[in-house]
Amino acid sequence: MKTKYIFSIMLIVMMALSTPALADDLADIGALIVSLTNQDPDPAIAGNIAEVRIGIENKGGTIAENIVLELVPQYPFELALGETSVRNIGAIRGYQDGDDIKIVKYKIKTDKDAIAGSYELKLWKYKEGQKDLAKTEVILSIDIKNKESAEIIYIDKVELLPGKQTAMTFTINNVGSAPLRNLKFSWENEDNVILPVGSDDTRHIKYLDIDESAELSYNVIASANAEPDLYKLTLSLTYDDSVSGEETNILTSAGVYVGGETDFDITFSGSSMGETSFSIANVGSVSASSVTISIPNQKGWKVSGINSVIIGNLNKGDYTVAGFSLQQSGSAVKESEEEVQKTEDSPQARPSPVDSTPLNIKISYTDTRGERHTITKEINIDSSSIAPVFGEDGQVSFAAGKTGQRGVTTKDETSTTKYIGIGFIVLLILVFVHKKYRKERLNDPNYTYKKMAYGVFGKNKK
């Protein structure tokens, strides 16, 4: 009992001695004024980091020592990475205020989903080691606004053909957390190779809500004389900042390739000596390289020998000719042995024209981007241009060539026979003259071709 009594007396004495000191500490804390000096940015942006500067003034006449300031994070605020909530201020002189106040800086991050408005920032002020005994709550007000942001997220065309009008669409997306107002979009190509057609390059959007998009369409054309290349488009987007009232400008760029694929036109040109010719023209707006023409295996047609021809480069507007030994297959035309024999016996007879099976021709080429393409063209060849070829089995196939009647020599064949006959006659004359010369030479060593000519033509002259 005596021990408990003694302990109680000691506790009462200690409390009596400490009460004046605690009262002094509370007086020191009470004389400290904590306020928000400024913040950057002001207002804070939802989802971003802001720096708040907190001023501490001593309105009392005595020094305040061992002062601690502690920030208490609560929604929508949290301390930025690396920041500490407790700051030891140390001593603040009496009447230290005005331009001489103590400044404490905190970096805080605001929640990205916070709605624009004013929010409380809570702090504690106390003396070191006395937080639980003598802390004082401080409430500051922080303004937050939503982040305004837009981006050009999509261009639907990345390739344009020279000289060809093309629809191009730009998509603008509001990726911020606040609506956008009075948007103005424009674009330009510094080389003036790509230009809008029928309008200028500027479009206006009055209002674009959060997560909404707007599509802006243009008709554009690339110069017909443009060299195949990647061209830069400079994109500009401006909109009003709802807080500052100033205009925000976004500048970016995008690439559009001018060039690419082309097209061809192919026609039957005619045939001669069993070779069929086709004219191939580059009717597109860009040049093609490594052009190859081939006739694939197909019903109704066959190629004797090589079925592919390498043309090489073919500029836009140019054309060339490719030839093949082409025949209609025996399945395309059927005649009886009697009809064939009748045709051979009667040169004037000719079977009725037979409809020709369409011929597929493949054109392979490399475009200006270095990509390989293959296109197929279908050609209808008039059966009247097909000359018959007789097989051993009595079937008839038709070779694409200049046509003559069956059993009748064509004009080319007649000319060849005529020249062969003339050559043969000339050869006989030369043999006769040479024999005569040798015979006369035996009788007269001085005999010459000149004397022979005089003997022949001189007598005739007399």
C-alpha angles and dihedrals in degrees: 000000000000091000093053091047093051091048093052092051091051092050091051091050092050093049090050091052095046098047095078090048093050090047089053091050091051089050091052092050092045091055091057114096116201118196141160107259096184144313136220116248102022111227099027116239118239109250094016136096121257130189115224120197114207120197124209120198129185109219092176127090097234129072117263111215136194093016118179127195118196127187115215109208115218135156126332091015133069132167116267118245111286096018123124123213098214119072124183106217097182118202127354117196123232113276091007099157144114112045090353098062124130114257124208120187127208129181111213133178122219123216113263092226095051114128117235113269145083120308134187120251109200125209139169126219121195145133118274111275093011102083094119093044106040114012119145123205119232123193120196128182121234123189119220130191129187120257115258114208138151133182138189098236105171145028112187096208124058097163132050129187114226114257094008121115111232134183112238125188128197118199120211117197129193102224095168132088097248134062118262124226136195098010119185122192129188139159138192143184110221092208091054088226091123118045138166116253123218096004143039123265098256127098130178130213116192099197136004118184127212113294091003125129134207127205119214116194130201137175106228136179132196118218114268088227095051116130113235104265146116111277126199123235116198110214124201128189125177131180139165121268104227094208104041095028089224126127118257117210127199119193122187139145141227135191126235121187118222112204132032128132130018138191137235139211119209127189138176107259101184137264143253136183091003095307119117118209129206128191115223119195129185100228095171129094099251134056124257127213134201092021115187127186119203139170110217124210108279142157116277097017139073134181122218110216123345115016097189131066125193111219101174121207121004117189122210110282094017127115139191140183130247125189133204137179093243130178137174108242121246091253090066094064128029125189132167122245089248092058091049092049091047090053092051093048094045112044091189093060119093130169119246115276114271122220110251123235111240112259120226117212124186123216117196122187145154117244127217091271091057095253121138120232135182124198129180124221125194118216128190112212118198109242089223086072092059118095116208123247116196119220128208090249092060093252120129126228123182123229114206101243144113103305128235127173117274111273091011121109112240123234092260092050092049092053092050092051091048093054092047090053093050091049091051093053092049090051092053092051091051091051091050093048092048093052092050091049093053092048094051091044090061091057096040119027090196092057114126140181087254091060088047091053091046090049091053103037097029093059090047088052092054 
